[in-house]
Amino acid sequence: MKKVIFTAASLIICASMLCSCGEKGADNMNDVTSVAENPAESGLLNVDLSSGDSEFFEAADGWCNGSMFNVTWRKDNCTFENGKMQLIIDEDKNVAKTVPYSGGEYRSKDFYGYGRYEVSMKAIKNDGVVSSFFTYTGPSDGNPWDEIDVEILGKDTTKVQFNYFTDSVGNHEYLHDLGFDASEDFHKYAIEWHKDKIVWFVDGVEVYSVTENIPVTKSKIMMNAWCGTGVDGWLNAFDDSKMPLAAEYESISFTAFDE
């Protein structure tokens, strides 16, 4: 491993191909970028979000991913309190709303490759919602759809779902029994993305790995909280009786691998 090039002392995403993700990334990781080689130049060494937003991240604002996402991303749904970041699901109060609810999404402006991605987070316990941490890039970046997921479904927060997409090919879902309730306290979830495998960890313990058709495209670090529509078999019908709902994110780190 190389040195840690991104750490957020306090911080608080499942994206679709329709996600509008800003800057264009590299097509693949055959050419290691200056982000991994020169972390000081990237400005992403020791980023502290305990006091609020960071210039190296952005909150999604003003659009809906469509399909199963029953939220419009609103910047106001990303809040920073008590040294943590909250991603909030609530009624969408915007007069020009196209769907009933609003959600929070926060993502890096830059793209990252092989390495260890880790988050400390507390999920939402509520039917119909997802609290997430993942890497993503896609057509909106001029790239293939590549993604690696940690998703906690609010209908059963004693489990975590892992998944990944390589050039739009997914259907790799795996459900892991946590042995605790992810909505009750902060726990650490990590992804190790290698050239030949992906390994997932919970609280420092390896729990799952895959070795086939591994993503290759540098991606953004993303988190979001959202409620679904038309996917009741997966998430259960959304219960909106307890809004606002908030997923909390305490810390995140990235360590580049020399691959």
C-alpha positions, 0 to 999 in steps of 0.5 A: 500500500501507499500512504493514506491520501484521503482522510476525513475526520468527520463526514458523512451514497446507490447511484444509477447510470443517470447520476450527474457526477460532474467531472470526467474521469480516466477511462481506466487505471493503466496510468496511475494519476497524480492523485495517488503519486502526489497527494499533497498536490491533490489537496486531499491529505487530512481533509477535516469535515467536522466543521462543515463542507469541504472544497474537495467534495460537493453535495448533489443538488437539483436533479433526480436519478430517476427510475427507482430513486423517489428523491430529488437530491437537495444540497440542504439535505447534507448537514454538518452537526456535532462533528458528523455529516447527516444525509437526510430524507424528507418531503421535497418542499421545492415548488418545482418538485418532480417526485415527493421526497428529497434525499442527500448525496455527497461525493468527491470531485476527483476520481480514485482507483485501486485502494482501500476505502473505509467509512464509519457510518450509522444507517437509517432504520426505516422501510423503503430506504437505503444508506450507502457508501460506494465508488461510482463513475458512469456515462455522465462522466464519459465513462463506463458504468463501474461501481462498488457498493456498501448498502444498508437497507432500512428494512433490516439493518442487521444486514449489509448488501455488497454489490458491484458493476463493471461496464454496466454489468451488475447482479452481484448482490451479496447479503451479509449478516452483521450480528448487530444493528447498523442503525444503533451505532457507528461501525466501519465498512471498508472496500479493498479494490484490487486489480484482481479482486474486491474485498469487503470488511466490517469493523476490520474483519474480512467478510466477503470477496470476489475475483471475477470481472473486476471494475477498472475505471477510476471512480468518485467516492460517494455516499447517499441516503434515498427512498425507493419507488417500484422496488418494494420487493427489495426495499419494502414500501417506503414508510414516510411517517417518521421523516426527516430520516438521517444517515450519519457519517463519522469518518472516511479514508482512502489508501491508494494501492500500488497496482 
